[in-house]
Amino acid sequence: FSDMPPDDPSSQVDFQIALQHLFGGSTAHEKGKDTVPVVTCDQNDWSSEEVTEIQTQLETFINNDAQDILRFHRGMGSRKRKLIHFVAEKMGLRHWGEGKKDAEKIVVVARRRSG
């Protein structure tokens, strides 16, 4: 686990934005004294097949004790990366992005540390 970044509090804000994207609404997320406005959207555009595909990949990862980190391939769009982040969060996994240019960005998923 030495190559995993420390927990990033801003990822919770990103997750709340993804939830708002998924379920709509115009509420704000409270974080200490700061209020972060949430971007709203009428509905998500992920198909059930896309969600199932990512969920299946993550379930396979969880069941593979030999693998601590899962790196998704480069070149997927921001929409798909957002879906991976969303599903990983719902499944209780750590997740973060790596890469600077859009075409080089990847999503990395890992098991949460216990304790």
Backbone as JSON, one array per atom type, in Angstrom:
{
  "sequence": "FSDMPPDDPSSQVDFQIALQHLFGGSTAHEKGKDTVPVVTCDQNDWSSEEVTEIQTQLETFINNDAQDILRFHRGMGSRKRKLIHFVAEKMGLRHWGEGKKDAEKIVVVARRRSG",
  "N": [[0.82, -1.2, 0.0], [2.15, 1.12, -0.13], [2.3, 2.92, -2.27], [-0.04, 4.32, -2.31], [-1.91, 7.31, -2.13], [-2.44, 9.58, 0.69], [-5.62, 9.7, 2.47], [-7.87, 11.88, 0.91], [-9.58, 14.69, 1.78], [-11.07, 16.23, -0.01], [-12.07, 14.45, -1.8], [-14.43, 13.47, -0.79], [-16.14, 15.6, -1.16], [-16.18, 15.63, -3.95], [-17.46, 13.19, -4.31], [-19.98, 13.78, -3.23], [-20.84, 15.62, -5.12], [-21.0, 13.93, -7.32], [-23.09, 12.3, -6.43], [-25.15, 14.17, -6.42], [-25.23, 14.69, -9.12], [-26.14, 12.25, -9.97], [-28.65, 11.94, -8.66], [-29.85, 14.41, -8.79], [-31.08, 17.7, -7.72], [-30.47, 20.56, -5.56], [-28.88, 20.97, -3.31], [-26.39, 21.77, -0.8], [-23.15, 20.71, 0.22], [-22.01, 20.32, 3.43], [-18.98, 21.09, 4.94], [-17.17, 21.16, 7.56], [-16.88, 24.47, 8.36], [-17.14, 25.43, 5.89], [-19.17, 25.77, 3.03], [-19.86, 23.94, 0.26], [-20.9, 24.5, -2.94], [-23.13, 22.48, -4.83], [-23.06, 20.95, -7.96], [-25.76, 20.64, -10.12], [-27.79, 18.27, -11.92], [-30.1, 17.02, -14.27], [-30.39, 14.21, -14.66], [-28.45, 11.16, -14.5], [-26.28, 9.83, -17.04], [-25.47, 7.24, -17.29], [-25.68, 3.96, -18.41], [-27.45, 1.03, -17.27], [-26.03, -1.2, -17.98], [-23.4, -0.24, -18.21], [-22.87, 0.47, -15.54], [-23.12, -2.04, -14.31], [-21.01, -3.38, -15.59], [-18.7, -2.05, -14.57], [-19.07, -2.49, -11.84], [-18.9, -5.29, -11.75], [-16.2, -5.66, -12.53], [-14.96, -4.45, -10.33], [-15.88, -6.08, -8.24], [-14.64, -8.48, -8.94], [-11.98, -7.69, -8.56], [-12.05, -7.21, -5.75], [-12.42, -9.81, -4.82], [-10.03, -10.98, -5.45], [-7.4, -11.8, -3.77], [-4.7, -11.57, -4.26], [-4.24, -9.2, -5.48], [-3.75, -5.87, -4.74], [-4.16, -3.33, -5.71], [-5.99, -1.81, -8.3], [-5.63, -0.69, -11.52], [-7.22, 1.18, -13.86], [-7.44, 1.33, -17.45], [-5.72, 3.7, -19.59], [-7.05, 6.49, -21.49], [-9.81, 6.43, -21.34], [-12.86, 8.26, -21.25], [-13.89, 11.24, -19.37], [-16.43, 10.89, -18.34], [-16.73, 8.11, -18.0], [-14.65, 7.67, -16.2], [-15.65, 9.09, -14.02], [-17.84, 7.49, -13.41], [-16.53, 5.15, -12.52], [-15.28, 6.14, -10.2], [-17.6, 6.75, -8.72], [-18.91, 4.2, -8.41], [-16.88, 2.78, -7.09], [-16.72, 4.21, -4.69], [-19.29, 3.72, -3.63], [-18.97, 1.04, -3.13], [-17.23, 1.02, -1.07], [-14.5, 1.32, -1.51], [-11.14, 2.66, -1.8], [-10.23, 5.31, -3.97], [-8.72, 7.09, -6.64], [-7.45, 9.52, -8.97], [-4.93, 9.49, -11.5], [-2.45, 11.1, -13.47], [-1.93, 13.75, -15.87], [-2.7, 14.95, -18.37], [-5.77, 14.73, -20.19], [-6.02, 12.44, -21.85], [-4.15, 10.8, -20.71], [-5.0, 10.22, -18.17], [-5.87, 8.06, -15.51], [-7.86, 5.85, -13.47], [-7.4, 4.73, -10.22], [-7.94, 2.1, -8.01], [-8.28, 0.86, -4.71], [-8.24, -1.35, -1.86], [-9.75, -0.31, 1.2], [-7.86, 0.74, 3.99], [-7.72, -1.1, 6.99], [-8.55, -0.12, 10.28]],
  "CA": [[0.0, 0.0, 0.0], [3.03, 2.28, 0.0], [2.15, 3.88, -3.35], [-1.36, 4.95, -2.25], [-1.88, 8.62, -1.5], [-3.25, 9.65, 1.91], [-7.02, 10.06, 2.21], [-8.04, 13.27, 0.48], [-10.92, 15.14, 2.18], [-11.81, 16.79, -1.13], [-12.73, 13.38, -2.55], [-15.8, 13.36, -0.28], [-16.9, 16.65, -1.85], [-16.38, 15.12, -5.31], [-18.47, 12.14, -4.24], [-21.28, 14.43, -3.05], [-21.2, 16.19, -6.42], [-21.44, 12.8, -8.15], [-24.43, 11.91, -5.97], [-26.11, 15.16, -6.91], [-25.33, 14.44, -10.56], [-26.93, 11.05, -10.15], [-30.01, 12.04, -8.16], [-30.39, 15.76, -8.98], [-31.25, 18.51, -6.52], [-29.6, 21.74, -5.5], [-28.41, 21.15, -1.96], [-24.96, 22.01, -0.66], [-22.47, 19.8, 1.12], [-21.34, 21.01, 4.53], [-17.67, 20.55, 5.28], [-16.7, 22.07, 8.58], [-17.59, 25.75, 8.24], [-17.26, 25.76, 4.47], [-20.27, 25.18, 2.27], [-19.44, 23.75, -1.12], [-22.09, 24.36, -3.78], [-23.18, 21.23, -5.58], [-23.52, 21.06, -9.34], [-26.94, 19.81, -10.3], [-28.02, 17.72, -13.24], [-31.42, 16.39, -14.28], [-30.25, 12.77, -14.48], [-27.17, 10.65, -14.98], [-26.38, 9.23, -18.38], [-24.86, 5.92, -17.28], [-26.63, 2.87, -18.6], [-27.33, -0.03, -16.27], [-24.97, -2.09, -18.45], [-22.11, 0.37, -17.84], [-22.73, 0.35, -14.09], [-22.89, -3.46, -14.03], [-19.66, -3.72, -16.06], [-17.71, -1.54, -13.6], [-19.29, -3.19, -10.58], [-18.36, -6.64, -11.92], [-14.74, -5.55, -12.49], [-14.54, -4.15, -8.96], [-16.14, -7.28, -7.44], [-13.54, -9.41, -9.26], [-10.82, -7.15, -7.86], [-12.22, -7.44, -4.31], [-12.29, -11.24, -4.57], [-8.67, -11.4, -5.8], [-6.53, -11.43, -2.65], [-3.34, -11.33, -4.74], [-4.18, -7.87, -6.1], [-4.08, -4.8, -3.78], [-4.49, -2.11, -6.44], [-6.5, -2.0, -9.66], [-5.47, 0.5, -12.35], [-7.99, 1.12, -15.1], [-6.63, 1.71, -18.6], [-5.7, 5.09, -20.05], [-7.8, 6.79, -22.69], [-11.26, 6.47, -21.19], [-13.34, 9.62, -21.07], [-14.18, 11.69, -18.0], [-17.72, 10.32, -17.95], [-16.48, 6.74, -17.52], [-13.84, 7.79, -14.98], [-16.57, 9.51, -12.96], [-18.62, 6.3, -13.06], [-15.66, 4.28, -11.73], [-15.18, 6.76, -8.87], [-18.89, 6.62, -8.06], [-19.14, 2.81, -8.03], [-15.87, 2.43, -6.09], [-17.14, 4.82, -3.42], [-20.46, 2.97, -3.14], [-18.51, -0.27, -2.69], [-16.33, 1.19, 0.07], [-13.1, 1.23, -1.94], [-10.41, 3.91, -2.02], [-10.11, 5.57, -5.4], [-8.12, 8.37, -6.98], [-7.01, 9.64, -10.35], [-3.51, 9.76, -11.78], [-2.21, 11.6, -14.83], [-2.17, 15.18, -16.04], [-3.47, 15.21, -19.59], [-6.99, 13.94, -20.19], [-5.79, 11.14, -22.5], [-3.26, 10.01, -19.87], [-5.59, 10.01, -16.85], [-6.38, 6.74, -15.16], [-8.45, 5.72, -12.15], [-6.79, 3.68, -9.43], [-8.84, 1.66, -6.94], [-7.61, 0.01, -3.73], [-9.03, -1.66, -0.67], [-9.55, 0.63, 2.32], [-7.04, 0.21, 5.09], [-8.49, -1.33, 8.21], [-7.97, 0.49, 11.48]],
  "C": [[0.86, 1.26, 0.0], [2.85, 3.3, -1.11], [0.75, 4.51, -3.39], [-1.23, 6.31, -1.59], [-2.69, 8.61, -0.22], [-4.69, 10.0, 1.54], [-7.13, 11.54, 1.92], [-9.44, 13.72, 0.85], [-11.73, 15.7, 1.02], [-12.51, 15.71, -1.94], [-14.16, 13.18, -2.06], [-16.68, 14.41, -0.94], [-17.19, 16.2, -3.28], [-17.46, 14.04, -5.33], [-19.86, 12.75, -4.07], [-21.76, 15.06, -4.36], [-21.69, 15.09, -7.34], [-22.82, 12.33, -7.74], [-25.48, 12.89, -6.47], [-26.31, 15.0, -8.41], [-26.27, 13.26, -10.82], [-28.39, 11.26, -9.79], [-30.64, 13.42, -8.31], [-30.51, 16.51, -7.66], [-30.28, 19.65, -6.51], [-29.14, 22.01, -4.08], [-26.92, 21.41, -1.96], [-24.4, 21.04, 0.35], [-21.74, 20.61, 2.17], [-20.02, 20.32, 4.81], [-17.04, 21.49, 6.29], [-17.53, 23.34, 8.52], [-17.81, 26.13, 6.8], [-18.48, 25.08, 3.86], [-19.84, 25.13, 0.82], [-20.69, 23.61, -1.97], [-22.0, 23.1, -4.62], [-23.73, 21.5, -6.96], [-24.72, 20.14, -9.51], [-27.07, 19.36, -11.74], [-29.36, 16.99, -13.19], [-31.34, 14.89, -14.04], [-28.88, 12.34, -14.95], [-27.37, 10.03, -16.35], [-25.66, 7.89, -18.45], [-25.94, 4.88, -17.5], [-26.44, 1.83, -17.5], [-26.23, -1.03, -16.67], [-23.59, -1.55, -18.08], [-21.86, 0.22, -16.34], [-22.4, -1.09, -13.73], [-21.49, -3.87, -14.45], [-18.6, -3.28, -15.05], [-17.85, -2.28, -12.28], [-18.72, -4.6, -10.64], [-16.84, -6.62, -11.86], [-14.25, -5.31, -11.07], [-14.8, -5.33, -8.03], [-15.05, -8.33, -7.68], [-12.27, -8.99, -8.55], [-10.89, -7.45, -6.36], [-11.98, -8.9, -3.97], [-10.9, -11.79, -4.88], [-7.71, -10.92, -4.71], [-5.11, -11.11, -3.08], [-3.15, -9.91, -5.28], [-4.65, -6.82, -5.09], [-4.58, -3.54, -4.46], [-4.95, -2.48, -7.84], [-6.36, -0.68, -10.4], [-6.26, 0.29, -13.63], [-7.15, 1.7, -16.23], [-6.73, 3.2, -18.94], [-6.68, 5.25, -21.22], [-9.31, 6.75, -22.54], [-11.68, 7.9, -20.89], [-13.67, 9.95, -19.62], [-15.48, 11.11, -17.47], [-17.54, 8.92, -17.36], [-15.63, 6.76, -16.25], [-14.72, 8.18, -13.8], [-17.41, 8.32, -12.48], [-17.79, 5.36, -12.18], [-15.52, 4.83, -10.31], [-16.47, 6.54, -8.08], [-19.11, 5.2, -7.55], [-18.14, 2.37, -6.96], [-16.24, 2.99, -4.72], [-18.31, 4.05, -2.81], [-20.06, 1.6, -2.6], [-17.5, -0.18, -1.55], [-14.86, 1.07, -0.26], [-12.46, 2.61, -1.99], [-10.26, 4.08, -3.51], [-9.52, 6.95, -5.6], [-7.71, 8.36, -8.44], [-5.53, 9.91, -10.43], [-3.4, 10.22, -13.22], [-2.6, 13.06, -14.96], [-3.03, 15.51, -17.24], [-4.66, 14.26, -19.63], [-6.78, 12.54, -20.76], [-4.9, 10.23, -21.65], [-3.85, 9.67, -18.51], [-6.08, 8.58, -16.7], [-7.06, 6.83, -13.8], [-7.8, 4.54, -11.48], [-7.73, 3.37, -8.28], [-8.05, 0.73, -6.02], [-8.56, -0.29, -2.58], [-8.76, -0.61, 0.39], [-8.71, -0.06, 3.37], [-7.93, -0.01, 6.3], [-7.76, -0.66, 9.38], [-7.83, 1.94, 11.42]]
}
